[in-house]
């Protein structure tokens, strides 16, 4: 099954954190890293009084079901030093968000697919467009079309 994961960090050498997270994703059971986007530097979203983020997107081929994959993402975050303290959109060592999983639409406690803010965030759409511009986001449209509807100012490719 094909899944897409957003990666972000703005603490403790964010570029290195994101690169380490790509490696960790490839080590999840039954999972391979099929593609990775370029890295992007972006302004913080929500709580703007914090350092800039480094963002990217990974495409995974995985045998994991959505909840299993989400559990794996949370385990990677914890292993890399992420502490969830209830603060939304605050600074973090690593943030891994499950964006899409094989075109499924899910609304479960703690898991909504597609990710509910995917279509609003340039820092997700730009890297997703790098690897899957024609990908259809259920009930939203193709990635390249969604990207055309958001302000990409403040998001710059790093590599």
N, C-alpha and C positions, 0 to 999 in steps of 0.2 A: 504494500500500500504506500501511496505517496503522501507525505506530510511536509508542511512548511513551518519553520520555527523562527521567530524573531529573537535576535540576540542584542543585548544592550548592556553597557557599563559606563559609569562615570567616576569610579573610585579605584584606587590601587592599580594604576597603569591600565586604563580601560582597553587600550588596543591589545595588550597582552592577555587580558582577561577574555576578550572575545575570541582571540585566536586559540586560547586553551579550551574554550567552550566548544569550538568546532571539533577539536580532537575528542573531547568528552562525548559529544553527540554520536560520533562515529563508533564509540565503544559501547553504546547501549545494546542490550541483547536483541538479536534479530534485526539489526539496523545498520545501514551503510549511509555515509554522507554522499549523496548523489551530486550535489552542486552547492557552491557557496557564492554569495554575492561579494562585491567589493565592500570595503568598510566605509562608513559615512560618519562624519562629525556632524552633530546636530544640537540645536539649542534644547534645553530641557522643556518638557511638556507638562502642563499642570502646575506643579510647584517650580517656578522659574528661578528661585534663589538657590541655585546649586551649579556645580560645574557642568560643562558640555558633556554630551554622551558620545560614545562610539557605538554605532548600530550596524547590524548586518542581518541577513536572512540565510538560513540553511534549508536546502531541500533534502529530505530523507526518504530512503526506501526502507520501510519498516514492516515487520510482522506484528508490531505492538498495536493493540487497540488504543483508541484515544485516551482513555483513563490511565492505562498502563504507561503510555508515552508521557502523559502529563506527570505521573508519579516519577518517572525517570528524569524529567526536566527539573522537578523540584529537588530531587536528590543531588543532581549536578550543582544546582544553585547552592544548596547547603554545603556540599563538599568544597566549594570554592569560596565559602565564607559569607554567603548571603544570610542575613538575619531578618526574618519577617517580623516587623514590630507594629504592624497595623498602619503605618504611614503610607498613604497612596501617592504615587508619582514622586517619591523622594529619591535621594541619592542611593546608589546601590553598587555593590561590587559586581553583581551579575543579575540580569533579568532575562529569563527565557520564557517566551510566550508561544503557546501552540496557536498558530494562526488558522491553519486548515488541515484537515485530515481526510484525504480521498473524497473530497466534495461533500462530506457529511454536514448535516445541519443538526446540531445538538443544543439542548437547553437543560443542563443538569446543574445541581449545586456545585459551584466551583469550576464548571467547565461549560463554556459556550463556544460553539463552532458554527460558522466562522467567528474568529475573534471579533467581539462587538465594536471595536474601534479601528479595525484594520483599514477600512475605507476612508478614514479621516486623517490618517497620519502619514505625512510625507516620509518620515524616518523609517517607516515600514514599507511603504509603496515603492520608494526609489530602489532599495535593495531587492525587493521582490520582483520588480520590473527587470532588474539585471538578469535574473535567472528564469523568469516565467512570465513574460509580458502578455502572453495570450491566455494565461490561466484564468478560468472563470471563478469568481467568488460568488457563491450561491446568493441569490437575491440582491446582488450589488452590481455585477458586470465584470468585464475583463480588467485585469490589473492595469494595462496601459490606459484604458479609459478612465479608471478611477484616479490614476496619477494625474491626468489632465484636469481634474476637478479640485486639486488641493494646491496650496501655496508651498512650493518647494524651497522658498527662501530660507536660509539658515541651515540647510542640509547640503554638505559638500562632500564629494567623494574624496577619500584619503589615498587610495591606491588604484 
